[in-house]
Amino acid sequence: MIIHPSLFLNRTYRRTSELPTIMLQVREKRPDRKNGLNMRVRSAAAKIAAVMVAGSAMGILATPAMAAAYTPEEICGSGYHVIDSLPLKHQSLSNTGGRVYLLYNNSTGYNCAVTIKSVAVGTATDTGATILVQTSGNNFTRHEDDRNYKYYAGPVRVKAAGKCVQVLGHTFSTTSSTSYYASIPWGHCGS
């Protein structure tokens, strides 16, 4: 039986108990003549599969693995490679909220910053990536992307060949009181 996802898209479901009940016919097939196996479908497994399909169609099963589907190289584009990264940390919690990356493109001289979330993945929360470029002395220019994002912030690209850069990244969990932050210190002055 094939369950089409459109069955679940016409309505918003707040709880799994509201999902439509799907009656699956369970048939026992005769043994396969080639290998003698009894082909039996279990109703519990079929129901779990139906709930998984329904959950996927509605986007309620978002996991950190979904964020992992994005790589910093894919986000920044062709020619970029990671030269530094740090985990986003909470000041008192032991878990991390994602990772901030600094990438560089040797052929163009551009740096790129990306923050990829690992908390509240699939939920739009304040997430940002910032590159500070040292201009002279203690002066710098700021380039940032800071908005509510579901998976990552960035790419922030800036030409900074031969200039020192600092990269900042942050995100929040679903509650605005839990923040995660990282700062790649000033450096990478030749890239």
Secondary structure, 3 states (H helix, E strand, C coil): CCCCCHHHHCCCCCCHHHCCCCCCCCCECCCCCCCCCCCECCHHHHHHHHHHHHHHHHCCCCCHHHHHCCCHHHHHCCCEEEEEEEEEECCCCCCEEEEEEEEEECCCCEEEEEEEECCCCCCCEEEEEEEEEEEECCEEEEEEEEEEECCEEEEEEEECCCCCEEEEEEEECCCCCCEEEEEEEEECCCC
